[in-house]
């Protein structure tokens, strides 16, 4: 547990390479800043070591910018995203092994009264509140874009490739599609940040059931990782769970 001004948080985080990947290209961070508690999860992409380096670069660069700026959270978040994007692009230019590297990113900022969400790609934020689990925002992926445009049905989307990303740091990013969202929260709410290694294996109903647990956030994170491994874990998987104990 951690006290942040008036907030009491229970935080857990865990990651695993999975059963079919030789290297873990996910990276996450939890940082205390003047604007609140900052949580970031990134899922790297790229050959050789590029993905792992890109995700670490994105998280550290985002925090570097964010921790040194003052102002409205939404403006600082957008500035940090652009700063991290530039850092990943420069990384790709710095070494032929990293050429074409990129990463998804999902960010949660929690202050005393509000939370802000920002993402690029298909790493997700869920909120579990009053017994209901909801995804915040939509994946930046080809299948979601086609669903939103009415080009395919939900039934057709089931068999459509989910790993074609339309927004990422180091890749093709449209900042108008990656704007921060502000929302309120209550005591007892839980926030889950995760890579597609989790949601691609554990469906929403099972995930909701697990998040109903009164166990610590760390124990729930371990349970999520173990359940993913039991179901094959074809990809790297990372989770951060934050429960609002009191506000």
Biotite code that builds the C-alpha atoms (Angstrom):
import biotite.structure as struc

atoms = struc.array([
    struc.Atom([0.000, 0.000, 0.000], chain_id="A", res_id=1, res_name="UNK", atom_name="CA", element="C"),
    struc.Atom([1.124, 3.533, -0.661], chain_id="A", res_id=2, res_name="UNK", atom_name="CA", element="C"),
    struc.Atom([-0.191, 6.866, 0.547], chain_id="A", res_id=3, res_name="UNK", atom_name="CA", element="C"),
    struc.Atom([-0.319, 9.599, -2.079], chain_id="A", res_id=4, res_name="UNK", atom_name="CA", element="C"),
    struc.Atom([-1.614, 12.760, -0.382], chain_id="A", res_id=5, res_name="UNK", atom_name="CA", element="C"),
    struc.Atom([-5.248, 11.770, 0.356], chain_id="A", res_id=6, res_name="UNK", atom_name="CA", element="C"),
    struc.Atom([-5.133, 8.604, -1.742], chain_id="A", res_id=7, res_name="UNK", atom_name="CA", element="C"),
    struc.Atom([-4.416, 5.173, -0.374], chain_id="A", res_id=8, res_name="UNK", atom_name="CA", element="C"),
    struc.Atom([-3.503, 2.751, -3.127], chain_id="A", res_id=9, res_name="UNK", atom_name="CA", element="C"),
    struc.Atom([-2.853, -0.978, -3.265], chain_id="A", res_id=10, res_name="UNK", atom_name="CA", element="C"),
    struc.Atom([-0.594, -1.631, -6.242], chain_id="A", res_id=11, res_name="UNK", atom_name="CA", element="C"),
    struc.Atom([0.588, -4.858, -7.824], chain_id="A", res_id=12, res_name="UNK", atom_name="CA", element="C"),
    struc.Atom([2.605, -5.463, -10.973], chain_id="A", res_id=13, res_name="UNK", atom_name="CA", element="C"),
    struc.Atom([4.050, -8.506, -12.719], chain_id="A", res_id=14, res_name="UNK", atom_name="CA", element="C"),
    struc.Atom([5.443, -9.612, -16.061], chain_id="A", res_id=15, res_name="UNK", atom_name="CA", element="C"),
    struc.Atom([6.490, -12.824, -17.798], chain_id="A", res_id=16, res_name="UNK", atom_name="CA", element="C"),
    struc.Atom([8.031, -13.686, -21.167], chain_id="A", res_id=17, res_name="UNK", atom_name="CA", element="C"),
    struc.Atom([5.380, -16.337, -21.758], chain_id="A", res_id=18, res_name="UNK", atom_name="CA", element="C"),
    struc.Atom([5.888, -19.839, -23.055], chain_id="A", res_id=19, res_name="UNK", atom_name="CA", element="C"),
    struc.Atom([6.755, -19.185, -26.694], chain_id="A", res_id=20, res_name="UNK", atom_name="CA", element="C"),
    struc.Atom([8.951, -16.081, -26.622], chain_id="A", res_id=21, res_name="UNK", atom_name="CA", element="C"),
    struc.Atom([12.669, -16.146, -25.836], chain_id="A", res_id=22, res_name="UNK", atom_name="CA", element="C"),
    struc.Atom([12.716, -12.538, -24.665], chain_id="A", res_id=23, res_name="UNK", atom_name="CA", element="C"),
    struc.Atom([10.345, -10.286, -22.766], chain_id="A", res_id=24, res_name="UNK", atom_name="CA", element="C"),
    struc.Atom([9.782, -7.138, -24.825], chain_id="A", res_id=25, res_name="UNK", atom_name="CA", element="C"),
    struc.Atom([7.273, -5.631, -22.374], chain_id="A", res_id=26, res_name="UNK", atom_name="CA", element="C"),
    struc.Atom([8.307, -2.904, -19.946], chain_id="A", res_id=27, res_name="UNK", atom_name="CA", element="C"),
    struc.Atom([6.398, -1.025, -17.244], chain_id="A", res_id=28, res_name="UNK", atom_name="CA", element="C"),
    struc.Atom([6.926, 1.670, -14.651], chain_id="A", res_id=29, res_name="UNK", atom_name="CA", element="C"),
    struc.Atom([5.268, 3.236, -11.624], chain_id="A", res_id=30, res_name="UNK", atom_name="CA", element="C"),
    struc.Atom([6.338, 6.771, -10.733], chain_id="A", res_id=31, res_name="UNK", atom_name="CA", element="C"),
    struc.Atom([5.336, 9.329, -8.110], chain_id="A", res_id=32, res_name="UNK", atom_name="CA", element="C"),
    struc.Atom([5.164, 12.785, -9.693], chain_id="A", res_id=33, res_name="UNK", atom_name="CA", element="C"),
    struc.Atom([3.996, 16.259, -8.620], chain_id="A", res_id=34, res_name="UNK", atom_name="CA", element="C"),
    struc.Atom([0.845, 15.698, -10.702], chain_id="A", res_id=35, res_name="UNK", atom_name="CA", element="C"),
    struc.Atom([0.033, 12.295, -9.224], chain_id="A", res_id=36, res_name="UNK", atom_name="CA", element="C"),
    struc.Atom([0.863, 8.613, -9.480], chain_id="A", res_id=37, res_name="UNK", atom_name="CA", element="C"),
    struc.Atom([1.915, 7.679, -13.010], chain_id="A", res_id=38, res_name="UNK", atom_name="CA", element="C"),
    struc.Atom([1.589, 4.121, -14.335], chain_id="A", res_id=39, res_name="UNK", atom_name="CA", element="C"),
    struc.Atom([2.895, 3.061, -17.755], chain_id="A", res_id=40, res_name="UNK", atom_name="CA", element="C"),
    struc.Atom([2.901, -0.249, -19.631], chain_id="A", res_id=41, res_name="UNK", atom_name="CA", element="C"),
    struc.Atom([4.549, -0.725, -23.032], chain_id="A", res_id=42, res_name="UNK", atom_name="CA", element="C"),
    struc.Atom([4.746, -3.674, -25.429], chain_id="A", res_id=43, res_name="UNK", atom_name="CA", element="C"),
    struc.Atom([7.758, -3.470, -27.724], chain_id="A", res_id=44, res_name="UNK", atom_name="CA", element="C"),
    struc.Atom([7.912, -4.518, -31.364], chain_id="A", res_id=45, res_name="UNK", atom_name="CA", element="C"),
    struc.Atom([10.900, -5.065, -33.614], chain_id="A", res_id=46, res_name="UNK", atom_name="CA", element="C"),
    struc.Atom([13.523, -7.604, -34.603], chain_id="A", res_id=47, res_name="UNK", atom_name="CA", element="C"),
    struc.Atom([16.499, -8.701, -32.529], chain_id="A", res_id=48, res_name="UNK", atom_name="CA", element="C"),
    struc.Atom([16.541, -6.605, -29.338], chain_id="A", res_id=49, res_name="UNK", atom_name="CA", element="C"),
    struc.Atom([14.615, -3.686, -30.829], chain_id="A", res_id=50, res_name="UNK", atom_name="CA", element="C"),
    struc.Atom([11.286, -4.342, -29.139], chain_id="A", res_id=51, res_name="UNK", atom_name="CA", element="C"),
    struc.Atom([12.691, -4.665, -25.640], chain_id="A", res_id=52, res_name="UNK", atom_name="CA", element="C"),
    struc.Atom([14.799, -1.534, -26.033], chain_id="A", res_id=53, res_name="UNK", atom_name="CA", element="C"),
    struc.Atom([11.906, 0.419, -27.560], chain_id="A", res_id=54, res_name="UNK", atom_name="CA", element="C"),
    struc.Atom([9.465, -0.324, -24.735], chain_id="A", res_id=55, res_name="UNK", atom_name="CA", element="C"),
    struc.Atom([12.030, 0.587, -22.076], chain_id="A", res_id=56, res_name="UNK", atom_name="CA", element="C"),
    struc.Atom([12.934, 3.756, -23.963], chain_id="A", res_id=57, res_name="UNK", atom_name="CA", element="C"),
    struc.Atom([9.270, 4.762, -24.242], chain_id="A", res_id=58, res_name="UNK", atom_name="CA", element="C"),
    struc.Atom([8.522, 4.323, -20.535], chain_id="A", res_id=59, res_name="UNK", atom_name="CA", element="C"),
    struc.Atom([11.662, 6.098, -19.336], chain_id="A", res_id=60, res_name="UNK", atom_name="CA", element="C"),
    struc.Atom([11.356, 8.930, -21.860], chain_id="A", res_id=61, res_name="UNK", atom_name="CA", element="C"),
    struc.Atom([7.687, 9.472, -21.047], chain_id="A", res_id=62, res_name="UNK", atom_name="CA", element="C"),
    struc.Atom([8.482, 9.730, -17.343], chain_id="A", res_id=63, res_name="UNK", atom_name="CA", element="C"),
    struc.Atom([11.505, 11.979, -17.948], chain_id="A", res_id=64, res_name="UNK", atom_name="CA", element="C"),
    struc.Atom([9.383, 14.557, -19.746], chain_id="A", res_id=65, res_name="UNK", atom_name="CA", element="C"),
    struc.Atom([6.395, 14.221, -17.428], chain_id="A", res_id=66, res_name="UNK", atom_name="CA", element="C"),
    struc.Atom([8.406, 14.629, -14.217], chain_id="A", res_id=67, res_name="UNK", atom_name="CA", element="C"),
    struc.Atom([10.030, 17.843, -15.421], chain_id="A", res_id=68, res_name="UNK", atom_name="CA", element="C"),
    struc.Atom([6.908, 19.696, -16.519], chain_id="A", res_id=69, res_name="UNK", atom_name="CA", element="C"),
    struc.Atom([4.137, 21.603, -14.782], chain_id="A", res_id=70, res_name="UNK", atom_name="CA", element="C"),
    struc.Atom([0.700, 22.504, -16.051], chain_id="A", res_id=71, res_name="UNK", atom_name="CA", element="C"),
    struc.Atom([-2.566, 20.854, -16.963], chain_id="A", res_id=72, res_name="UNK", atom_name="CA", element="C"),
    struc.Atom([-2.208, 17.052, -16.815], chain_id="A", res_id=73, res_name="UNK", atom_name="CA", element="C"),
    struc.Atom([-3.712, 16.591, -20.285], chain_id="A", res_id=74, res_name="UNK", atom_name="CA", element="C"),
    struc.Atom([-1.155, 18.946, -21.848], chain_id="A", res_id=75, res_name="UNK", atom_name="CA", element="C"),
    struc.Atom([1.761, 17.358, -20.012], chain_id="A", res_id=76, res_name="UNK", atom_name="CA", element="C"),
    struc.Atom([0.583, 13.868, -20.978], chain_id="A", res_id=77, res_name="UNK", atom_name="CA", element="C"),
    struc.Atom([0.350, 14.828, -24.656], chain_id="A", res_id=78, res_name="UNK", atom_name="CA", element="C"),
    struc.Atom([3.769, 16.451, -24.513], chain_id="A", res_id=79, res_name="UNK", atom_name="CA", element="C"),
    struc.Atom([5.250, 13.358, -22.880], chain_id="A", res_id=80, res_name="UNK", atom_name="CA", element="C"),
    struc.Atom([3.766, 11.143, -25.592], chain_id="A", res_id=81, res_name="UNK", atom_name="CA", element="C"),
    struc.Atom([5.371, 13.245, -28.333], chain_id="A", res_id=82, res_name="UNK", atom_name="CA", element="C"),
    struc.Atom([8.685, 13.258, -26.453], chain_id="A", res_id=83, res_name="UNK", atom_name="CA", element="C"),
    struc.Atom([8.619, 9.469, -26.070], chain_id="A", res_id=84, res_name="UNK", atom_name="CA", element="C"),
    struc.Atom([7.687, 9.037, -29.736], chain_id="A", res_id=85, res_name="UNK", atom_name="CA", element="C"),
    struc.Atom([10.699, 11.101, -30.792], chain_id="A", res_id=86, res_name="UNK", atom_name="CA", element="C"),
    struc.Atom([12.963, 9.126, -28.453], chain_id="A", res_id=87, res_name="UNK", atom_name="CA", element="C"),
    struc.Atom([11.863, 5.792, -29.953], chain_id="A", res_id=88, res_name="UNK", atom_name="CA", element="C"),
    struc.Atom([12.346, 7.098, -33.497], chain_id="A", res_id=89, res_name="UNK", atom_name="CA", element="C"),
    struc.Atom([15.856, 8.275, -32.635], chain_id="A", res_id=90, res_name="UNK", atom_name="CA", element="C"),
    struc.Atom([16.554, 4.910, -31.062], chain_id="A", res_id=91, res_name="UNK", atom_name="CA", element="C"),
    struc.Atom([15.628, 3.187, -34.306], chain_id="A", res_id=92, res_name="UNK", atom_name="CA", element="C"),
    struc.Atom([18.088, 5.391, -36.182], chain_id="A", res_id=93, res_name="UNK", atom_name="CA", element="C"),
    struc.Atom([20.921, 4.865, -33.718], chain_id="A", res_id=94, res_name="UNK", atom_name="CA", element="C"),
    struc.Atom([21.635, 1.203, -34.437], chain_id="A", res_id=95, res_name="UNK", atom_name="CA", element="C"),
    struc.Atom([20.835, -1.057, -37.374], chain_id="A", res_id=96, res_name="UNK", atom_name="CA", element="C"),
    struc.Atom([19.699, -3.747, -34.926], chain_id="A", res_id=97, res_name="UNK", atom_name="CA", element="C"),
    struc.Atom([16.947, -1.432, -33.720], chain_id="A", res_id=98, res_name="UNK", atom_name="CA", element="C"),
    struc.Atom([15.779, -0.264, -37.155], chain_id="A", res_id=99, res_name="UNK", atom_name="CA", element="C"),
    struc.Atom([12.008, -0.219, -37.384], chain_id="A", res_id=100, res_name="UNK", atom_name="CA", element="C"),
    struc.Atom([11.511, -0.772, -33.655], chain_id="A", res_id=101, res_name="UNK", atom_name="CA", element="C"),
    struc.Atom([8.335, 0.469, -32.041], chain_id="A", res_id=102, res_name="UNK", atom_name="CA", element="C"),
    struc.Atom([6.094, 0.005, -29.042], chain_id="A", res_id=103, res_name="UNK", atom_name="CA", element="C"),
    struc.Atom([2.563, 0.319, -27.800], chain_id="A", res_id=104, res_name="UNK", atom_name="CA", element="C"),
    struc.Atom([1.969, 2.355, -24.666], chain_id="A", res_id=105, res_name="UNK", atom_name="CA", element="C"),
    struc.Atom([-0.836, 2.743, -22.136], chain_id="A", res_id=106, res_name="UNK", atom_name="CA", element="C"),
    struc.Atom([-0.676, 5.374, -19.411], chain_id="A", res_id=107, res_name="UNK", atom_name="CA", element="C"),
    struc.Atom([-2.732, 6.029, -16.290], chain_id="A", res_id=108, res_name="UNK", atom_name="CA", element="C"),
    struc.Atom([-2.309, 9.121, -14.109], chain_id="A", res_id=109, res_name="UNK", atom_name="CA", element="C"),
    struc.Atom([-4.114, 9.128, -10.766], chain_id="A", res_id=110, res_name="UNK", atom_name="CA", element="C"),
    struc.Atom([-4.452, 12.283, -8.686], chain_id="A", res_id=111, res_name="UNK", atom_name="CA", element="C"),
    struc.Atom([-6.598, 12.956, -5.632], chain_id="A", res_id=112, res_name="UNK", atom_name="CA", element="C"),
    struc.Atom([-9.829, 13.533, -7.539], chain_id="A", res_id=113, res_name="UNK", atom_name="CA", element="C"),
    struc.Atom([-9.415, 12.436, -11.143], chain_id="A", res_id=114, res_name="UNK", atom_name="CA", element="C"),
    struc.Atom([-7.602, 10.027, -13.420], chain_id="A", res_id=115, res_name="UNK", atom_name="CA", element="C"),
    struc.Atom([-6.267, 10.520, -16.939], chain_id="A", res_id=116, res_name="UNK", atom_name="CA", element="C"),
    struc.Atom([-5.788, 7.834, -19.577], chain_id="A", res_id=117, res_name="UNK", atom_name="CA", element="C"),
    struc.Atom([-3.645, 7.849, -22.693], chain_id="A", res_id=118, res_name="UNK", atom_name="CA", element="C"),
    struc.Atom([-2.679, 5.095, -25.109], chain_id="A", res_id=119, res_name="UNK", atom_name="CA", element="C"),
    struc.Atom([-1.287, 4.173, -28.503], chain_id="A", res_id=120, res_name="UNK", atom_name="CA", element="C"),
    struc.Atom([-1.725, 0.633, -29.786], chain_id="A", res_id=121, res_name="UNK", atom_name="CA", element="C"),
    struc.Atom([-3.470, -2.336, -28.199], chain_id="A", res_id=122, res_name="UNK", atom_name="CA", element="C"),
    struc.Atom([-2.155, -2.335, -24.653], chain_id="A", res_id=123, res_name="UNK", atom_name="CA", element="C"),
    struc.Atom([-5.231, -1.733, -22.532], chain_id="A", res_id=124, res_name="UNK", atom_name="CA", element="C"),
    struc.Atom([-6.674, -0.055, -19.476], chain_id="A", res_id=125, res_name="UNK", atom_name="CA", element="C"),
    struc.Atom([-9.658, -1.641, -17.748], chain_id="A", res_id=126, res_name="UNK", atom_name="CA", element="C"),
    struc.Atom([-11.628, -0.223, -14.849], chain_id="A", res_id=127, res_name="UNK", atom_name="CA", element="C"),
    struc.Atom([-13.446, -2.543, -12.437], chain_id="A", res_id=128, res_name="UNK", atom_name="CA", element="C"),
    struc.Atom([-16.111, -0.611, -10.568], chain_id="A", res_id=129, res_name="UNK", atom_name="CA", element="C"),
    struc.Atom([-19.228, -1.739, -8.693], chain_id="A", res_id=130, res_name="UNK", atom_name="CA", element="C"),
    struc.Atom([-18.806, -5.287, -9.954], chain_id="A", res_id=131, res_name="UNK", atom_name="CA", element="C"),
    struc.Atom([-18.507, -4.327, -13.615], chain_id="A", res_id=132, res_name="UNK", atom_name="CA", element="C"),
    struc.Atom([-15.446, -4.453, -15.865], chain_id="A", res_id=133, res_name="UNK", atom_name="CA", element="C"),
    struc.Atom([-15.072, -1.961, -18.710], chain_id="A", res_id=134, res_name="UNK", atom_name="CA", element="C"),
    struc.Atom([-12.305, -1.271, -21.180], chain_id="A", res_id=135, res_name="UNK", atom_name="CA", element="C"),
    struc.Atom([-11.349, 2.412, -21.369], chain_id="A", res_id=136, res_name="UNK", atom_name="CA", element="C"),
    struc.Atom([-10.940, 3.525, -24.976], chain_id="A", res_id=137, res_name="UNK", atom_name="CA", element="C"),
    struc.Atom([-10.571, 1.308, -28.040], chain_id="A", res_id=138, res_name="UNK", atom_name="CA", element="C"),
    struc.Atom([-7.596, -0.605, -29.374], chain_id="A", res_id=139, res_name="UNK", atom_name="CA", element="C"),
    struc.Atom([-5.666, 1.101, -32.138], chain_id="A", res_id=140, res_name="UNK", atom_name="CA", element="C"),
    struc.Atom([-5.732, -1.919, -34.428], chain_id="A", res_id=141, res_name="UNK", atom_name="CA", element="C"),
    struc.Atom([-6.906, -2.754, -37.927], chain_id="A", res_id=142, res_name="UNK", atom_name="CA", element="C"),
    struc.Atom([-9.725, -4.961, -36.677], chain_id="A", res_id=143, res_name="UNK", atom_name="CA", element="C"),
    struc.Atom([-11.058, -2.263, -34.323], chain_id="A", res_id=144, res_name="UNK", atom_name="CA", element="C"),
    struc.Atom([-10.820, 0.368, -37.051], chain_id="A", res_id=145, res_name="UNK", atom_name="CA", element="C"),
    struc.Atom([-12.825, -1.867, -39.386], chain_id="A", res_id=146, res_name="UNK", atom_name="CA", element="C"),
    struc.Atom([-15.420, -2.557, -36.699], chain_id="A", res_id=147, res_name="UNK", atom_name="CA", element="C"),
    struc.Atom([-15.769, 1.147, -35.956], chain_id="A", res_id=148, res_name="UNK", atom_name="CA", element="C"),
    struc.Atom([-16.194, 1.898, -39.665], chain_id="A", res_id=149, res_name="UNK", atom_name="CA", element="C"),
    struc.Atom([-18.817, -0.834, -40.029], chain_id="A", res_id=150, res_name="UNK", atom_name="CA", element="C"),
    struc.Atom([-16.733, -2.772, -42.546], chain_id="A", res_id=151, res_name="UNK", atom_name="CA", element="C"),
    struc.Atom([-16.920, -6.036, -40.601], chain_id="A", res_id=152, res_name="UNK", atom_name="CA", element="C"),
    struc.Atom([-19.278, -7.456, -37.974], chain_id="A", res_id=153, res_name="UNK", atom_name="CA", element="C"),
    struc.Atom([-18.443, -8.553, -34.438], chain_id="A", res_id=154, res_name="UNK", atom_name="CA", element="C"),
    struc.Atom([-18.787, -12.154, -35.621], chain_id="A", res_id=155, res_name="UNK", atom_name="CA", element="C"),
    struc.Atom([-16.349, -11.597, -38.493], chain_id="A", res_id=156, res_name="UNK", atom_name="CA", element="C"),
    struc.Atom([-13.925, -9.829, -36.161], chain_id="A", res_id=157, res_name="UNK", atom_name="CA", element="C"),
    struc.Atom([-13.475, -12.984, -34.066], chain_id="A", res_id=158, res_name="UNK", atom_name="CA", element="C"),
    struc.Atom([-11.351, -14.605, -36.763], chain_id="A", res_id=159, res_name="UNK", atom_name="CA", element="C"),
    struc.Atom([-9.642, -11.424, -37.937], chain_id="A", res_id=160, res_name="UNK", atom_name="CA", element="C"),
    struc.Atom([-5.930, -10.936, -37.024], chain_id="A", res_id=161, res_name="UNK", atom_name="CA", element="C"),
    struc.Atom([-5.706, -8.889, -33.843], chain_id="A", res_id=162, res_name="UNK", atom_name="CA", element="C"),
    struc.Atom([-2.013, -7.990, -34.020], chain_id="A", res_id=163, res_name="UNK", atom_name="CA", element="C"),
    struc.Atom([-2.111, -5.409, -36.821], chain_id="A", res_id=164, res_name="UNK", atom_name="CA", element="C"),
    struc.Atom([-1.476, -2.163, -34.917], chain_id="A", res_id=165, res_name="UNK", atom_name="CA", element="C"),
    struc.Atom([-2.432, 1.194, -36.428], chain_id="A", res_id=166, res_name="UNK", atom_name="CA", element="C"),
    struc.Atom([-0.886, 3.484, -33.783], chain_id="A", res_id=167, res_name="UNK", atom_name="CA", element="C"),
    struc.Atom([2.449, 3.021, -32.033], chain_id="A", res_id=168, res_name="UNK", atom_name="CA", element="C"),
    struc.Atom([5.486, 4.929, -30.856], chain_id="A", res_id=169, res_name="UNK", atom_name="CA", element="C"),
    struc.Atom([8.160, 4.720, -33.503], chain_id="A", res_id=170, res_name="UNK", atom_name="CA", element="C"),
    struc.Atom([5.575, 3.896, -36.138], chain_id="A", res_id=171, res_name="UNK", atom_name="CA", element="C"),
    struc.Atom([2.612, 5.607, -37.724], chain_id="A", res_id=172, res_name="UNK", atom_name="CA", element="C"),
    struc.Atom([1.055, 7.744, -34.986], chain_id="A", res_id=173, res_name="UNK", atom_name="CA", element="C"),
    struc.Atom([-1.791, 10.232, -35.260], chain_id="A", res_id=174, res_name="UNK", atom_name="CA", element="C"),
    struc.Atom([-1.836, 12.346, -32.109], chain_id="A", res_id=175, res_name="UNK", atom_name="CA", element="C"),
    struc.Atom([-5.490, 13.276, -32.646], chain_id="A", res_id=176, res_name="UNK", atom_name="CA", element="C"),
    struc.Atom([-6.310, 9.606, -32.062], chain_id="A", res_id=177, res_name="UNK", atom_name="CA", element="C"),
    struc.Atom([-4.173, 9.461, -28.917], chain_id="A", res_id=178, res_name="UNK", atom_name="CA", element="C"),
    struc.Atom([-5.614, 12.304, -26.855], chain_id="A", res_id=179, res_name="UNK", atom_name="CA", element="C"),
    struc.Atom([-5.803, 12.013, -23.038], chain_id="A", res_id=180, res_name="UNK", atom_name="CA", element="C"),
    struc.Atom([-9.143, 11.157, -21.484], chain_id="A", res_id=181, res_name="UNK", atom_name="CA", element="C"),
    struc.Atom([-10.170, 12.391, -18.031], chain_id="A", res_id=182, res_name="UNK", atom_name="CA", element="C"),
    struc.Atom([-12.548, 10.538, -15.725], chain_id="A", res_id=183, res_name="UNK", atom_name="CA", element="C"),
    struc.Atom([-13.515, 10.265, -12.064], chain_id="A", res_id=184, res_name="UNK", atom_name="CA", element="C"),
    struc.Atom([-13.233, 7.250, -9.782], chain_id="A", res_id=185, res_name="UNK", atom_name="CA", element="C"),
    struc.Atom([-14.398, 6.025, -6.397], chain_id="A", res_id=186, res_name="UNK", atom_name="CA", element="C"),
    struc.Atom([-12.973, 4.167, -3.432], chain_id="A", res_id=187, res_name="UNK", atom_name="CA", element="C"),
    struc.Atom([-12.923, 0.460, -4.184], chain_id="A", res_id=188, res_name="UNK", atom_name="CA", element="C"),
    struc.Atom([-12.366, 0.903, -7.928], chain_id="A", res_id=189, res_name="UNK", atom_name="CA", element="C"),
    struc.Atom([-9.595, -1.096, -9.569], chain_id="A", res_id=190, res_name="UNK", atom_name="CA", element="C"),
    struc.Atom([-7.540, -0.141, -12.614], chain_id="A", res_id=191, res_name="UNK", atom_name="CA", element="C"),
    struc.Atom([-5.820, -2.797, -14.716], chain_id="A", res_id=192, res_name="UNK", atom_name="CA", element="C"),
    struc.Atom([-3.163, -1.920, -17.274], chain_id="A", res_id=193, res_name="UNK", atom_name="CA", element="C"),
    struc.Atom([-2.040, -4.826, -19.445], chain_id="A", res_id=194, res_name="UNK", atom_name="CA", element="C"),
    struc.Atom([-0.457, -5.908, -22.708], chain_id="A", res_id=195, res_name="UNK", atom_name="CA", element="C"),
    struc.Atom([-2.259, -8.051, -25.268], chain_id="A", res_id=196, res_name="UNK", atom_name="CA", element="C"),
    struc.Atom([-0.498, -11.087, -23.832], chain_id="A", res_id=197, res_name="UNK", atom_name="CA", element="C"),
    struc.Atom([-3.152, -10.982, -21.097], chain_id="A", res_id=198, res_name="UNK", atom_name="CA", element="C"),
    struc.Atom([-6.384, -9.987, -22.834], chain_id="A", res_id=199, res_name="UNK", atom_name="CA", element="C"),
    struc.Atom([-5.594, -12.157, -25.829], chain_id="A", res_id=200, res_name="UNK", atom_name="CA", element="C"),
    struc.Atom([-5.710, -15.233, -23.582], chain_id="A", res_id=201, res_name="UNK", atom_name="CA", element="C"),
    struc.Atom([-8.109, -14.384, -20.739], chain_id="A", res_id=202, res_name="UNK", atom_name="CA", element="C"),
    struc.Atom([-11.592, -13.315, -21.804], chain_id="A", res_id=203, res_name="UNK", atom_name="CA", element="C"),
    struc.Atom([-13.464, -10.434, -20.222], chain_id="A", res_id=204, res_name="UNK", atom_name="CA", element="C"),
    struc.Atom([-15.844, -12.587, -18.161], chain_id="A", res_id=205, res_name="UNK", atom_name="CA", element="C"),
    struc.Atom([-13.009, -14.528, -16.525], chain_id="A", res_id=206, res_name="UNK", atom_name="CA", element="C"),
    struc.Atom([-11.016, -11.366, -16.011], chain_id="A", res_id=207, res_name="UNK", atom_name="CA", element="C"),
    struc.Atom([-13.972, -9.743, -14.280], chain_id="A", res_id=208, res_name="UNK", atom_name="CA", element="C"),
    struc.Atom([-14.382, -12.756, -12.005], chain_id="A", res_id=209, res_name="UNK", atom_name="CA", element="C"),
    struc.Atom([-10.735, -12.633, -10.970], chain_id="A", res_id=210, res_name="UNK", atom_name="CA", element="C"),
    struc.Atom([-10.857, -8.901, -10.256], chain_id="A", res_id=211, res_name="UNK", atom_name="CA", element="C"),
    struc.Atom([-13.732, -9.427, -7.820], chain_id="A", res_id=212, res_name="UNK", atom_name="CA", element="C"),
    struc.Atom([-11.233, -11.047, -5.459], chain_id="A", res_id=213, res_name="UNK", atom_name="CA", element="C"),
    struc.Atom([-10.483, -9.317, -2.166], chain_id="A", res_id=214, res_name="UNK", atom_name="CA", element="C"),
    struc.Atom([-6.855, -10.463, -2.335], chain_id="A", res_id=215, res_name="UNK", atom_name="CA", element="C"),
    struc.Atom([-4.038, -7.935, -2.565], chain_id="A", res_id=216, res_name="UNK", atom_name="CA", element="C"),
    struc.Atom([-3.314, -6.411, -5.954], chain_id="A", res_id=217, res_name="UNK", atom_name="CA", element="C"),
    struc.Atom([0.030, -8.212, -6.053], chain_id="A", res_id=218, res_name="UNK", atom_name="CA", element="C"),
    struc.Atom([-1.586, -11.599, -5.466], chain_id="A", res_id=219, res_name="UNK", atom_name="CA", element="C"),
    struc.Atom([-4.163, -10.916, -8.170], chain_id="A", res_id=220, res_name="UNK", atom_name="CA", element="C"),
    struc.Atom([-1.396, -9.956, -10.601], chain_id="A", res_id=221, res_name="UNK", atom_name="CA", element="C"),
    struc.Atom([0.417, -13.223, -9.873], chain_id="A", res_id=222, res_name="UNK", atom_name="CA", element="C"),
    struc.Atom([-2.838, -15.113, -10.404], chain_id="A", res_id=223, res_name="UNK", atom_name="CA", element="C"),
    struc.Atom([-3.370, -13.412, -13.769], chain_id="A", res_id=224, res_name="UNK", atom_name="CA", element="C"),
    struc.Atom([0.137, -14.295, -14.906], chain_id="A", res_id=225, res_name="UNK", atom_name="CA", element="C"),
    struc.Atom([-0.225, -17.907, -13.769], chain_id="A", res_id=226, res_name="UNK", atom_name="CA", element="C"),
    struc.Atom([-3.598, -18.260, -15.473], chain_id="A", res_id=227, res_name="UNK", atom_name="CA", element="C"),
    struc.Atom([-2.126, -16.912, -18.696], chain_id="A", res_id=228, res_name="UNK", atom_name="CA", element="C"),
    struc.Atom([0.696, -19.457, -18.481], chain_id="A", res_id=229, res_name="UNK", atom_name="CA", element="C"),
    struc.Atom([-1.801, -22.258, -17.851], chain_id="A", res_id=230, res_name="UNK", atom_name="CA", element="C"),
    struc.Atom([-3.549, -21.254, -21.078], chain_id="A", res_id=231, res_name="UNK", atom_name="CA", element="C"),
    struc.Atom([-0.423, -21.349, -23.232], chain_id="A", res_id=232, res_name="UNK", atom_name="CA", element="C"),
    struc.Atom([0.910, -17.771, -22.917], chain_id="A", res_id=233, res_name="UNK", atom_name="CA", element="C"),
    struc.Atom([1.901, -17.360, -26.585], chain_id="A", res_id=234, res_name="UNK", atom_name="CA", element="C"),
    struc.Atom([3.124, -13.803, -25.978], chain_id="A", res_id=235, res_name="UNK", atom_name="CA", element="C"),
    struc.Atom([4.827, -11.707, -23.326], chain_id="A", res_id=236, res_name="UNK", atom_name="CA", element="C"),
    struc.Atom([2.352, -10.666, -20.633], chain_id="A", res_id=237, res_name="UNK", atom_name="CA", element="C"),
    struc.Atom([2.485, -7.697, -18.255], chain_id="A", res_id=238, res_name="UNK", atom_name="CA", element="C"),
    struc.Atom([-0.039, -6.402, -15.745], chain_id="A", res_id=239, res_name="UNK", atom_name="CA", element="C"),
    struc.Atom([-0.360, -3.515, -13.320], chain_id="A", res_id=240, res_name="UNK", atom_name="CA", element="C"),
    struc.Atom([-3.304, -3.464, -10.918], chain_id="A", res_id=241, res_name="UNK", atom_name="CA", element="C"),
    struc.Atom([-4.184, -0.424, -8.816], chain_id="A", res_id=242, res_name="UNK", atom_name="CA", element="C"),
    struc.Atom([-6.955, -0.505, -6.239], chain_id="A", res_id=243, res_name="UNK", atom_name="CA", element="C"),
    struc.Atom([-8.244, 2.721, -4.709], chain_id="A", res_id=244, res_name="UNK", atom_name="CA", element="C"),
    struc.Atom([-8.406, 1.871, -1.020], chain_id="A", res_id=245, res_name="UNK", atom_name="CA", element="C"),
    struc.Atom([-9.507, 5.363, 0.046], chain_id="A", res_id=246, res_name="UNK", atom_name="CA", element="C"),
    struc.Atom([-9.740, 8.833, -1.441], chain_id="A", res_id=247, res_name="UNK", atom_name="CA", element="C"),
])
